[in-house]
Amino acid sequence: MLLLLYASRATPGPDVPVMLLLAKDKLVLLLPYASSSNNTNITFANNNITGTYGVYLYAYSSNNTNITFANNNITGVSYGVYVYLYNGNVKGVNFLNNTINATSGDGFYFYTGGGVTNVTDFVVSGNTIFATNAGLNFTGLSAGSLVNVTVEYNRIIASFGVNVTGHNDNSIFDRNWWGVNDITGMILGVDTFNHFILNITNTSSLDGVHFGDNVSFMLLVLNTTLSNDGVEFLPDFVVNGTFNGDDFNSSRVDGFVYNATATFGVQTLAATLDNVDDNVAFNSLQLTTNSSIIVSNDSVSIGNNVTISGQLANYTGITGVNVTVDGNLYTDVSVNGTGGWNFNYTTNCTGTITVSVTYAGNDNYTAFSNSTSFEVVKNSTNSSIIVASVQIGTNAIISGELVGYVGNGSDILTVSVDGNVYDNIIINSTGGWSLNYTTNRTGNIIITVSYVGNENYTAFINASSFTVILNDTNSSIVVNPETVNIGNNVTISGELVGYVGNGSDILTVSVDDNVYNDVTINSTGGWSLNYTTNRTGNITVSVNYAGNENYTAFNNATSFLVAKNGVNSSINIPSNIKVGDSIIIDGVLADENGNPIANTTITVIIDGENFNVTTADNGSWNINYTPTHAGDFNINVTWEGNDNYTSFTNNTNFNVNKLATYSSIDLSADFRIGKTTVISGVLLDEEDNTIADSELEITIDGKKHLVKTNSNGYWYLTYKPEKTGKTTVVLNFNGDTKYLGFTNSTSFDVKKGETFTNVTVNENKNGSVDLIVKVVDEDGDTIPDYKVNLELDGKYIGSVITDSDGVGIFHIPNSKLTSGKHKITVSSDNENYFSNLAFAEFETKNNNNTNNTNNTNSTNGNGNKTSDNPVAIATMKKTGIPIIAIILVLISIFGISLRRKQ
């Protein structure tokens, strides 16, 4: 795109617009020919302008004021902005906050087409200028032209920034970023007072920086003051950098200032802008810290809970400290967000208790250790004694707790119960103790508890008592197993509730009216007896106890059911069964416990056929069975049961395999074309038994034939080959319900036959001739459907195919015959027979063909009237040489016909 601003120097008039606005993203070509010399307030804003000359500013007037290009993207090839001064000055032009890109030339180029011209009040500010040559080039002005421009706060990336050599008139080229720090040789024809450089400048001292300190750096500063004054007026671009390897960027929004938070060690800050790099490194030191130690409760007794706490000084980010109390280490005690920590400790010894707090340090903090101590005084104690209400034989839990006691679980005390001394009762860490005591008499029971004391607690003695009363009791009755069958041994047992004795007491048990009156009760009330069931049904059990000095009498009863025994039978079947095999199927009838059941008749159903069989003394049974067909056979064994045994049904199955089959293919020794032969064989099973009345399929050269075996398994097929060469025979048996099928194949060679051809020439009354051809093989048998080719005097005249008698007739009309001798040649190209040429010669004289009424050939003789007057006969053998050469001369004028035979 090309933007051309054209203003004419003329007298004032009404035709020049006061303000022109170039619409966004559109190419506008302005060529107003104005009568005024003061065109004002022309603004081009927010456009994308592209062309060989991005903006072509063509100024005719010396008083162009306030022409502004703002916030445009201007792209040109040779120039970004081309300012053409014809014969007048240029002034009042502003390029503000544009991006100007000259891909192969100058960013700004000023050129005079006439005399001396001046550039004044021309402002270039806040722009990004990319150029391959000069950022601003004034060398195109004529000698004597003066330049007074203000170029500031720009980012100018070019081979050299400006060339105003010989034209500068107090121009300002300060506060720009020229793409490099050292601008020596890049600013031609003018001196600058300052420019922006990429220089990492800290705003506070880097001495004594510690972990967590905030440090601020200016990245883009003036080379003279090393301050970032005015960076907010630069165009929008970023400085990229890293702090300790972490990426960041900074722009005019934050004043090109980066604020860093120091970690421990060497801190590295690096920045990059337009291929200029800078970096700085400084040290960050560890912070020192310590912790106070506070123990609550100045007066502490053994077993008291105390709170130990502290506060870290100069805290930032420490998560835990180690605390040791009386040699007990508590690692990583949590530190809260303000540096405080605390935990609870229960004292377990008297004397001076030392508390120390340590921290191993890390990258940010140094290590420290601090300690203090507190006193724990000796404590007095006693123990409660607790006993629940008990009866004779009850397990009584006698327990207590020492008041204020804290220990390590190794201390003991002595407990005496009804004169029984237990001197090793352990006191747990909180002062609790207990023992189990089983009462064995009624009355008042005395308990005494004594403690000798230790370094932390004083000694004491305490006593109490409880009463054991007479106990009611009863007995459970348990039958095991729960499921009982006839003949089972069962255990009948029970336990007297709350009973304690010496093992001499007895009770009476009755089972199905069988009385057992000496069943012993053990010391814990348990009793049992073994009983063998001898009938099915409901069995009653009653238990009677007469009582003693500690327990009352009782009666209890229950019952259990004796069920029938389950029954089943195994079924054993041999493997690999084939049709016709005589097999034994057997099994054993037994109850659920594996006991055999003898002399019992069961029913066995095989493939729908019923067999009744009686078991032997050992419960076994067997059946002889012969399967008559192949397939899956189902066996069902059933019995209806009796008073002691349940009924059952068992099923299984077995597979009967078909018999494999085979048949030979027997061939005659010699196969010749056209000769009937016999192909035969015998169909056998895998045990060499013949298979009668079975149909087989024989395929010979793709043609299928069906044969059936006779009573001896024999089959045959009569076959006459129709072509020579190798012939394949495929025998296929599809099988049936008893036999598997098979496929067998063989092949044989069919030899060529020999032919003998007899040719008879018969003259007809109209002068035509019939050729009678008869073909036989070497055995004299006629050959039907045999094609022979005929030539008359060396010229092919047609062919004839023999009929079922081996004869073919060909008619030659008189129109085809001339007077004189003629020669008939007979040949064949049948690939199934050896054959050569046969010849016959005859002679005709004064042949009159005017009476010829039939000029057609015939291959079968139909429709052709012939005489029985042969004029020539020839026979062709394998050699093709006639047995006797025949020459027949017909003398038609005498009406004589001659015939010769071989």
Buried (B, 14 or more C-beta within 10 A) or exposed (E): BBBBBBBBBBEEEEEBEEEBBBEEEEBBEBEBEBEBBBBBBBBBBEBBBBBBBBBBBBBBBBBBBBBBBBBBBBBBBBBBBBBBBBBBBBBBBBBBBBBBBBEEBBBBBBBBEEEBBBBBBBBBBBBBBBBBBBBBBBBBBBEEBBBBBBBBBBBBBBEBBBBBEBBBBEBBBBBBBBBBBEBEEBBBBBEBEBBBBBBBBBEEEBEEBBBBBEBEBBBBBBBEEEEBEBBEBBBEBEBEBBBBEEEBBBBBEEBBBBEBEBBBBEBEBBBBBEEBEBEBEBBBBBBEBBBEBEBBEEEBBBBBEBEBBBBBEEBEEBEEBBBBBBEEEEEEBEBEEEBBBBEEBEBBBBBEBEBBBBBEBBEBBBEBEBEBEBBBEBBEBBBBBBBEEBBBBBEBEBBBBBBBBBBEEEBEBBBBBBEEEBEEBBBBBEBBBBBEBEBBEBEEBEBBBBBEEBEBBEEBEBEBEBEBBBBBBBBBBBBEEEEBBBBBEBEBBBBBBBBBBEEEBEBBBBBBEEEEEEBBBBBEBBBBBEBEBEEBEEBEBBBBBEBBEBBEEBEBEBEBEBBBBBBBBBBEBEEEBBBBBEBEBBBBBBBBEEEBBEEBEBBBBBBEEEBEBEBBEEBBBEBEBEBEEBBEBEBBBBBEBEEBBBEBEBEBEBBBBBBBBBBEBEBBEEBBBBBEBEBBBBBBBEEEEBBEEBEBBBBBBEEEBEBEBEEEBBBBBEBEBBEBEEBEBBBBBEBBEBBBEBEBEBEBEBBBBBBBBBBBBBBBEBBBBBBBBBBBBBEEEBBBBBBBBBBBBEEEBBBBBBBEEBBBBBBBBBBBBEEEBBBBBBBBEBEBBBBBBBBBBBBBEEBEBEEBEBEEBBBBBEEBEBBEBBBBBBBBBBEBEBBEEBEBEBEBEEEEBBBEEE
